Amino acid sequence: MKIAQVAPLYESVPPRLYGGTERIVHYLTEALTTLGHDVTLFASGDSQTSADLQPVIPEALRLAQTPRDPLAAHILEFGEVVRMASQFDIIHFHTDYLHFPLVRQLSIPHVTTLHGRLDLPHLPELYEEFHDIPVISISNSQRKPLPQAHWLTTVYNGVPATTYDFIPTAGNYLAFVGRVSPEKGLPAAIQIARELGIPLRIGAKVDPVDRQFYEEEIQPLLDDPLIEFIGEVDEQQKNELFGGALATLFPIAWPEPFGLVMIESMACGTPIVAFPQGSVPEVMREGVTGRIVADIAGAVQAVQHIQEIDRHGCRKYFEENFSAERMAQRYVQAYARICSGAPAGPPADLSLTIPRNGMASTESLLN
């Protein structure tokens, strides 16, 4: 199958540091290529891939030496996609809804994965207008604000099993990875660590929009010797940070669309303690990959008993459900469905193949 992957241009593919969507595009592109598909990646010129790279701008927007208008850059990208569209069997967009008016004019099958939050006030009207554009969710929870969207299926994110090393022995600190923003719950993570008297290592980036929050809410908390702020981390640093941790804290305060942090931690065998927001109850398996708790008090209690979670079982759950190969296989099924004109499939349901003891069958999780 000849497949075009259209990545956002904010980060390179893969990102040099933080960047969830572009990282998933990278994992998917490489896995599809390994499966024998002919893949073309539309991305920034500083991207690295085994697929055919079509560089749209010289370097990704966020870390570029020369500032560039993001909208202009993406319009250039869509123009290039249209120019080459006839070369592909299907075009897979990861660029939110920017391309929706354009793809209505295309005769080539296309699909869009929505990677972000969808509970925003301007979106219902937009998805009512573009109800014909086929879209894929990264969790069933992500769909809830927009039942009117043309949902094709749910495909859970995945990462290569070889990217993260399994560490069978728990370390003596807690880990937090993500953005420094109110919705990610860093103040709650710091409070949990303090109440436990356990060190917390923080691998997180600070976007300009969150600079005031960081300076006013987070910096005053960093004087505690238990709290170590590492800053933005790359893939290898995340591997080390997750792998050496007793547990990963994920006390989010927003409807998380997926939560890549959870499966990266699972891949290292490190259990997660998370609040039950958004996709968390879908991605995690209570008692197998960690604990889902209601509040800070519950998190403190969960960490006190976290070594009851089998780190081998945590890694096994990741391997059977969230590898990049599984993700690519599910996308290929979705591509075939849309190219054949078949109706949308059901939402994903991990419980169909994962009994409560956490032992998965070898059957694919999606039809």
Stockholm file with secondary structure:
# STOCKHOLM 1.0

chainA/1-367         MKIAQVAPLYESVPPRLYGGTERIVHYLTEALTTLGHDVTLFASGDSQTSADLQPVIPEALRLAQTPRDPLAAHILEFGEVVRMASQFDIIHFHTDYLHFPLVRQLSIPHVTTLHGRLDLPHLPELYEEFHDIPVISISNSQRKPLPQAHWLTTVYNGVPATTYDFIPTAGNYLAFVGRVSPEKGLPAAIQIARELGIPLRIGAKVDPVDRQFYEEEIQPLLDDPLIEFIGEVDEQQKNELFGGALATLFPIAWPEPFGLVMIESMACGTPIVAFPQGSVPEVMREGVTGRIVADIAGAVQAVQHIQEIDRHGCRKYFEENFSAERMAQRYVQAYARICSGAPAGPPADLSLTIPRNGMASTESLLN
#=GR chainA/1-367 SS CEEEEECCSSSCSSCSSCCHHHHHHHHHHHHHHHTTCEEEEEECTTCCCSSEEEESSSSCSTTCSSCCCHHHHHHHHHHHHHHHGGGCSEEEECSTTTTHHHHTTCCSCEEEEECSCCCCTTHHHHHHHTTTSEEEESSHHHHTTCTTSEEEEECCCCBCTTTSCCCCSCCSSEEEEEECSGGGTHHHHHHHHHHHTCCEEEEEECCGGGHHHIIIIIGGGGGSTTEEECCSCCHHHHHHHHHTCSEEEECCCSCCSCCHHHHHHHHTTCCEEECCCTTHHHHSCBTTTEEECSSHHHHHHHHHTGGGSCHHHHHHHHHHHSBHHHHHHHHHHHHHHHHHTCCCCCCCCGGGTCCTTCCCCSSCSCC
#=GC SS_cons         CEEEEECCSSSCSSCSSCCHHHHHHHHHHHHHHHTTCEEEEEECTTCCCSSEEEESSSSCSTTCSSCCCHHHHHHHHHHHHHHHGGGCSEEEECSTTTTHHHHTTCCSCEEEEECSCCCCTTHHHHHHHTTTSEEEESSHHHHTTCTTSEEEEECCCCBCTTTSCCCCSCCSSEEEEEECSGGGTHHHHHHHHHHHTCCEEEEEECCGGGHHHIIIIIGGGGGSTTEEECCSCCHHHHHHHHHTCSEEEECCCSCCSCCHHHHHHHHTTCCEEECCCTTHHHHSCBTTTEEECSSHHHHHHHHHTGGGSCHHHHHHHHHHHSBHHHHHHHHHHHHHHHHHTCCCCCCCCGGGTCCTTCCCCSSCSCC
//
